[in-house]
Amino acid sequence: MNETECLAYVALFILTILLLLTNHLILATVAIVPYVLASFKYSFPQKKSTTRQ
């Protein structure tokens, strides 16, 4: 995970919390979807391709 991705995840998390605190439930749900999908990207081990040289 690079620095840009970390910043995006933090921004999405803060946006989601702020929307929940202001009772915008549907917007918070829309904001949390990419956050959850991105978490799946790093939840499972990635296969490394082995190439013969």
Backbone as JSON Lines, residues from 0, in Angstrom:
{"i":0,"aa":"M","n":[0.85,-1.17,0.0],"ca":[0.0,0.0,0.0],"c":[0.9,1.23,0.0]}
{"i":1,"aa":"N","n":[0.65,2.09,-0.93],"ca":[1.49,3.28,-1.0],"c":[0.84,4.45,-0.24]}
{"i":2,"aa":"E","n":[1.54,5.55,-0.21],"ca":[1.1,6.71,0.59],"c":[-0.21,7.3,0.08]}
{"i":3,"aa":"T","n":[-0.4,7.29,-1.23],"ca":[-1.62,7.85,-1.81],"c":[-2.84,7.02,-1.41]}
{"i":4,"aa":"E","n":[-2.69,5.7,-1.44],"ca":[-3.79,4.84,-1.04],"c":[-4.13,5.03,0.43]}
{"i":5,"aa":"C","n":[-3.12,5.16,1.27],"ca":[-3.35,5.39,2.7],"c":[-4.12,6.67,2.92]}
{"i":6,"aa":"L","n":[-3.74,7.7,2.22],"ca":[-4.42,8.99,2.35],"c":[-5.88,8.89,1.89]}
{"i":7,"aa":"A","n":[-6.12,8.16,0.81],"ca":[-7.48,7.99,0.32],"c":[-8.33,7.21,1.32]}
{"i":8,"aa":"Y","n":[-7.77,6.17,1.95],"ca":[-8.52,5.39,2.92],"c":[-8.85,6.21,4.15]}
{"i":9,"aa":"V","n":[-7.91,7.02,4.59],"ca":[-8.15,7.89,5.75],"c":[-9.24,8.91,5.42]}
{"i":10,"aa":"A","n":[-9.19,9.47,4.22],"ca":[-10.2,10.45,3.81],"c":[-11.58,9.82,3.74]}
{"i":11,"aa":"L","n":[-11.67,8.61,3.19],"ca":[-12.96,7.91,3.12],"c":[-13.49,7.6,4.51]}
{"i":12,"aa":"F","n":[-12.6,7.2,5.41],"ca":[-13.01,6.87,6.77],"c":[-13.55,8.11,7.48]}
{"i":13,"aa":"I","n":[-12.84,9.22,7.36],"ca":[-13.28,10.46,8.0],"c":[-14.6,10.93,7.4]}
{"i":14,"aa":"L","n":[-14.73,10.85,6.08],"ca":[-15.98,11.23,5.42],"c":[-17.14,10.39,5.92]}
{"i":15,"aa":"T","n":[-16.92,9.1,6.04],"ca":[-17.98,8.2,6.51],"c":[-18.4,8.55,7.93]}
{"i":16,"aa":"I","n":[-17.44,8.77,8.81],"ca":[-17.76,9.1,10.2],"c":[-18.53,10.42,10.27]}
{"i":17,"aa":"L","n":[-18.08,11.42,9.52],"ca":[-18.77,12.72,9.54],"c":[-20.2,12.61,9.0]}
{"i":18,"aa":"L","n":[-20.38,11.81,7.96],"ca":[-21.74,11.64,7.43],"c":[-22.63,10.9,8.41]}
{"i":19,"aa":"L","n":[-22.08,9.94,9.13],"ca":[-22.88,9.24,10.14],"c":[-23.24,10.17,11.29]}
{"i":20,"aa":"L","n":[-22.33,11.03,11.68],"ca":[-22.6,11.95,12.78],"c":[-23.64,13.0,12.41]}
{"i":21,"aa":"T","n":[-23.76,13.31,11.13],"ca":[-24.75,14.3,10.7],"c":[-26.02,13.64,10.17]}
{"i":22,"aa":"N","n":[-26.19,12.37,10.47],"ca":[-27.4,11.61,10.12],"c":[-27.68,11.53,8.62]}
{"i":23,"aa":"H","n":[-26.63,11.44,7.84],"ca":[-26.77,11.2,6.4],"c":[-26.42,9.73,6.14]}
{"i":24,"aa":"L","n":[-27.34,8.85,6.5],"ca":[-27.08,7.42,6.45],"c":[-26.82,6.9,5.05]}
{"i":25,"aa":"I","n":[-27.6,7.34,4.08],"ca":[-27.44,6.83,2.71],"c":[-26.11,7.3,2.12]}
{"i":26,"aa":"L","n":[-25.75,8.56,2.34],"ca":[-24.47,9.05,1.84],"c":[-23.3,8.34,2.53]}
{"i":27,"aa":"A","n":[-23.46,8.05,3.82],"ca":[-22.41,7.33,4.54],"c":[-22.24,5.93,3.98]}
{"i":28,"aa":"T","n":[-23.34,5.3,3.62],"ca":[-23.27,3.96,3.02],"c":[-22.54,4.01,1.69]}
{"i":29,"aa":"V","n":[-22.84,5.02,0.89],"ca":[-22.16,5.17,-0.4],"c":[-20.67,5.43,-0.19]}
{"i":30,"aa":"A","n":[-20.31,6.2,0.84],"ca":[-18.91,6.51,1.09],"c":[-18.14,5.32,1.63]}
{"i":31,"aa":"I","n":[-18.81,4.42,2.34],"ca":[-18.1,3.3,2.96],"c":[-17.89,2.14,1.98]}
{"i":32,"aa":"V","n":[-18.66,2.08,0.91],"ca":[-18.53,0.97,-0.05],"c":[-17.12,0.88,-0.63]}
{"i":33,"aa":"P","n":[-16.52,1.96,-1.17],"ca":[-15.16,1.83,-1.69],"c":[-14.15,1.51,-0.59]}
{"i":34,"aa":"Y","n":[-14.4,1.98,0.61],"ca":[-13.51,1.68,1.74],"c":[-13.5,0.18,2.03]}
{"i":35,"aa":"V","n":[-14.67,-0.42,2.05],"ca":[-14.78,-1.86,2.31],"c":[-14.19,-2.66,1.15]}
{"i":36,"aa":"L","n":[-14.48,-2.26,-0.07],"ca":[-13.94,-2.98,-1.22],"c":[-12.41,-2.91,-1.26]}
{"i":37,"aa":"A","n":[-11.87,-1.77,-0.89],"ca":[-10.42,-1.63,-0.86],"c":[-9.81,-2.49,0.24]}
{"i":38,"aa":"S","n":[-10.51,-2.67,1.33],"ca":[-9.97,-3.5,2.4],"c":[-9.87,-4.97,1.96]}
{"i":39,"aa":"F","n":[-10.77,-5.4,1.08],"ca":[-10.69,-6.77,0.57],"c":[-9.43,-6.97,-0.29]}
{"i":40,"aa":"K","n":[-8.97,-5.92,-0.92],"ca":[-7.78,-6.01,-1.77],"c":[-6.57,-6.48,-0.97]}
{"i":41,"aa":"Y","n":[-6.48,-6.03,0.28],"ca":[-5.32,-6.37,1.11],"c":[-5.61,-7.45,2.13]}
{"i":42,"aa":"S","n":[-6.83,-7.98,2.15],"ca":[-7.18,-9.02,3.11],"c":[-6.68,-10.39,2.7]}
{"i":43,"aa":"F","n":[-6.58,-10.61,1.42],"ca":[-6.21,-11.92,0.93],"c":[-4.8,-11.88,0.33]}
{"i":44,"aa":"P","n":[-4.04,-12.93,0.55],"ca":[-2.67,-12.92,0.01],"c":[-2.67,-12.88,-1.51]}
{"i":45,"aa":"Q","n":[-1.74,-12.13,-2.04],"ca":[-1.62,-11.98,-3.48],"c":[-0.66,-13.04,-4.01]}
{"i":46,"aa":"K","n":[-1.04,-13.64,-5.13],"ca":[-0.14,-14.6,-5.76],"c":[0.96,-13.83,-6.49]}
{"i":47,"aa":"K","n":[2.17,-14.23,-6.25],"ca":[3.28,-13.61,-6.97],"c":[3.56,-14.43,-8.22]}
{"i":48,"aa":"S","n":[3.66,-13.74,-9.33],"ca":[3.93,-14.46,-10.56],"c":[5.42,-14.79,-10.62]}
{"i":49,"aa":"T","n":[5.68,-16.03,-10.93],"ca":[7.06,-16.47,-11.06],"c":[7.39,-16.61,-12.54]}
{"i":50,"aa":"T","n":[8.39,-15.92,-12.93],"ca":[8.8,-16.0,-14.34],"c":[10.19,-16.59,-14.42]}
{"i":51,"aa":"R","n":[10.36,-17.4,-15.4],"ca":[11.69,-17.99,-15.6],"c":[12.53,-17.07,-16.45]}
{"i":52,"aa":"Q","n":[13.77,-16.96,-16.03],"ca":[14.67,-16.09,-16.78],"c":[15.82,-16.89,-17.32]}
